[in-house]
Amino acid sequence: MHAKDILVDAFGRIQEDVHAAVEGLPPETLNARPVESVNSVSWLVWHLSRVQDDHVAAAAGLDQVWLTQGWETRFGLDLPRHDTGYGHSPRKVAEVRVESGELLLGYYDAVHDQTLAFLRALTAAELDRVVDERWTPAVTLGVRLVSVLADDLQHVGQAAYVRGLLQSAAS
């Protein structure tokens, strides 16, 4: 099995988990936070999508789908164009609200599609290409993709947990 096939499978599992965390939730639940210091499902999925979009696009030499496919406009958030949510305060988290799960999943799926197209075209040698020299050791494409996977897995797990908290509190 080629390493890219493992990456494709892993990103596919994240997509399944993102859909499971979002589907069927009304906007008031997507945007709710159990307490002020906890992120909402909408913020978590928006953030993991933005980070994947930003990091994979940069490593692949592509444009972010957030900017090129109109997602920034559709979401209508009062945030800088390239904001990914990194370092957001609870106040900023509260500003990331969605009108529907379909909007959130539409953006995530567009990012996922671009990621998979890039991964499927990779060669094994490209995974060793340095994509960020600001770190010691320098970050290779393979390391960057694993970093995105780790971040996505953490945040989608958090989104599933928050969903469960909110649903159990409502029943």
Beta strands, then each sheet from edge to edge (+ up, - down):
strand 1: 130-132
strand 2: 139-140
sheet 1: 1+ 2-
end
